């Protein structure tokens, strides 16, 4: 039986914060109306993160008075697929970058081409 990595929610949230800090300011300066949260459980197995919102590339003059875009990073799913602490750090970084890229209008196909 394979054991699942364990990491406290606080330590995991710190990894997400570190991953956000690694995103160049040239990008984060353009992030508008978006919130990033850690959730313990994903709505489906295998989902590491989820972007819900209106990408910057699709916002027009009509955009305003809307709820923030929502990026969820799923702690238990990431821990489930990782074998080492280093794996967790890398998977959190990749997942955070992947979901932020959706905020900028980059689709899954292009992200996979880029290694995310």
LINSULSUL-V411547 format. One record per residue. N is the residue number from 1. RES is the residue in one letter. SS is DSSP state (a for helix, b for strand, c for the rest). PHI is phi as a letter, one per 40 degrees, with the letter a starting at -180 (none if undefined). Layout:
n & res & ss & phi
N & RES & SS & PHI
N & RES & SS & PHI
//
This chain:
n & res & ss & phi
1 & X & c & none
2 & X & c & c
3 & X & c & c
4 & X & c & c
5 & X & c & d
6 & X & c & b
7 & X & c & a
8 & X & c & c
9 & X & a & d
10 & X & a & c
11 & X & a & c
12 & X & a & c
13 & X & a & c
14 & X & a & c
15 & X & a & c
16 & X & a & c
17 & X & a & c
18 & X & a & c
19 & X & a & c
20 & X & a & c
21 & X & a & c
22 & X & c & c
23 & X & c & c
24 & X & c & d
25 & X & a & d
26 & X & a & c
27 & X & a & c
28 & X & a & c
29 & X & c & c
30 & X & c & b
31 & X & c & c
32 & X & c & b
33 & X & c & f
34 & X & b & b
35 & X & b & b
36 & X & b & b
37 & X & b & b
38 & X & b & c
39 & X & b & b
40 & X & c & c
41 & X & c & b
42 & X & c & c
43 & X & c & c
44 & X & c & a
45 & X & c & c
46 & X & c & g
47 & X & c & c
48 & X & c & c
49 & X & b & a
50 & X & b & a
51 & X & b & b
52 & X & b & b
53 & X & c & i
54 & X & c & b
55 & X & c & d
56 & X & a & d
57 & X & a & c
58 & X & a & b
59 & X & c & c
60 & X & c & b
61 & X & c & c
62 & X & c & c
63 & X & c & c
64 & X & c & i
65 & X & c & f
66 & X & c & b
67 & X & c & c
68 & X & c & c
69 & X & b & c
70 & X & b & b
71 & X & b & b
72 & X & b & b
73 & X & b & b
74 & X & b & c
75 & X & a & d
76 & X & a & c
77 & X & a & c
78 & X & a & c
79 & X & a & c
80 & X & a & c
81 & X & a & c
82 & X & c & b
83 & X & c & b
84 & X & c & b
85 & X & a & c
86 & X & a & c
87 & X & a & c
88 & X & a & c
89 & X & a & d
90 & X & a & c
91 & X & a & c
92 & X & a & c
93 & X & a & d
94 & X & a & c
95 & X & a & c
96 & X & a & c
97 & X & a & c
98 & X & a & d
99 & X & a & c
100 & X & a & c
101 & X & a & d
102 & X & a & c
103 & X & a & d
104 & X & c & c
105 & X & c & g
106 & X & c & c
107 & X & c & c
108 & X & a & d
109 & X & a & d
110 & X & a & c
111 & X & a & c
112 & X & a & c
113 & X & a & c
114 & X & c & c
115 & X & c & g
116 & X & c & b
//
